[in-house]
Amino acid sequence: SPKTKYYYRLGVVNPNGLQTLGNEISVTTLPGMDYPFVDNGEGGSATWIPDAPWALSAEDAVSPAHAWSDSPGMNYANGIGSQSLLLAAPLYLAGKAVVPVLSFNYKTDLGSGDSANVEISINNGADWTSLASFAGSTAGDWQRGRISLVAYTNAAILVRFRLTSDAAATSADGWHLDDISV
């Protein structure tokens, strides 16, 4: 995950079984994302900036135990203008990607007039372009989304998953995301 501190310590065991530990060192990862990008939800939330109540949840996942939910443990709210899960830093495709594809597992349970949107920005979030929009329900089954990013191979991109809902009363679980990769 970007901007995350990791700790390392070297251990040496001699032929007699004696062990010596070296000094602990820390390393902080760079702020940008690496390509290829893979997130199965198990590395924590540092890779994404979630608008509340988006959060990692163990209520339903494809692999292994956690997935993103727009409303963990409850139904999503009515009248949401924009509630997003935003990549924490740009993903640099320039000079690295030939045929990049955004892939993710998703489940939707949305009321009429509500939508789950996948969007991309090439100017650090100033403008957004729609890549896909989902409505309705996947009937409790996980689906696989695959979106070509070939048009963005010379760019640094931000990806966001954004939920919108109208003011009509809805009693639905919302949107779950897992195994997000580029």
N, C-alpha and C positions, 0 to 999 in steps of 0.2 A: 504494500500500500504506500502511496506517496506520503511524504512528510512524516514518516513513522520511524521511531527509534528502535533498533534491534541491538541485542547484546550478544557478544561472542566470547568464548573462553576456550582455549586449546588445552586438551588433556593429553599427557604422554604416559604410556605404560611401558616400562622396561621389561626385558626377558624374565626377570625375577618376579614380575607382578606388582612392582612398586609404581604407584601413580603420582604424578606431579601435575598440578594445574597451573596454567599461566595466568597472567593478569586478565581481568575482564576488560574488554573494549566495547565501545558503542559506536554504531554507525547509523546515520539518519539518511533515509532514502530521499532522492531528489523530488521536487514538487511536481514534476510532470509525470504523465502516465507512460508506461512502456507499451510498445507494440511488439508482439501480439498482447492483447489485454484479455485476462480471464478472471472472473469473479464468481465463485460459487456460494457466496454469502457466509463462508466460514472464517474469513479473514478479518471480520469486524467491519465497522462502518466508516473507516477512514478514507475509503475509495470514493464515497458518495457524500453529497450534501443533501440530506432529506428535509423537506418541509414537514413539520409536524402535522399529522401523527405518523408519517412514513417511518418505518423502523424494521430492523431485522427481527424476525419472529420464528419461533419453532412450531407455530400452529399448523403449517402446511408447507412442505418443501419437496423438491424433486430429489436433490442430493446435497450433502448428506442429511443435515438436520435443520438448516436455516434458510429462509427466503425473505425477500422484501415484501412488506404488506403496506398498503396505503392506509389501513385502519386495523392494526393488530388487535385481535380479540373482540372486535365489535364491527358493526356496519359503518360504512362511510357516511359522511354528513351530506346534507342537502345544501345547494347554493354555493358550491365550491367553484370559484372563478378560476383558480389555478393552484394545484397542490402537486409539487414535483419532487422527483428524485433525480438529482443533477450530479453528473460526473465531477469529482472534486477538482480536477485539473485537466487541461487539454491533453488529448491523445494525439501524438505526432505521427501522422501517416506518411508525410513527405519523405521521399527517398527510401521508404521501407516497405510499403504495401503495393502490391500489384493488383490483386483482386480482393480487397477487403470486404468482409461481410459482418454485419452486426447480427449476432444470434442471441436468443434468450428464450427461456421457457416462461410461459405465462398462463394465468388463469384469470378469467373475468366473470364477475357476477354484478352486472350493472343494470340500473333502471333505465327506462325509456328516456331519451334526451340526454343521457350521461355518456361520457366517452373516456377512453384510455388512449393517450396520444404518445407517439414516439417522435421525438424531434431532434434536430441537429443544428449546431451553430458553428460557423467558421470564423466568427469575429468575437470570440470570447464571451458569447452570450448577449451581445447587443441585438442581434436578430436571430430568429429561429425559423427553420424550414421543417414542415411536417414530412415525416417519412412513412408513417402509418397511423391509422386510427382504428380502434376496436370499440365495439358496442355490444350490448347484450350479454349473453352468458355462454361460457364454454361447457356448461352442464357439469361442472365439478371436475372436468378433465383438464390436465395440463396440455398445452399446445406448444409447438415450437415455432417461434418467429424467426425469420431470416430476411434481412434487408441488405441489398447491395449498397456498398459505399464507394463503388468505383469512381463516381463523380467527385469524390473528395480525397483522392490519393495524393494530391499535392498540398494538403492542408493540415492544420492542427484543428482538431474537432472537439467539441463538447457534445455530449449526448444527454438528453433528459427524457424521463418517463413522466408524463403529466396527466393527472386526473382532473376532469371537470364534471360538475353536476349541476343540473338545473334546480330550481326552487321547489319542484314537486316532491312530495313526500315519497321517499324510497326506503325500503328495508332490504338492503343487499350488502353482501360481503365486500365487494370492490375488486381490487386488482392485486395479484400476487406475481412476483418476478423472481426467477432463479436462474443460475448458470448463465450469466451475461458474459458475452465474449465478443471481441473483434479480432 
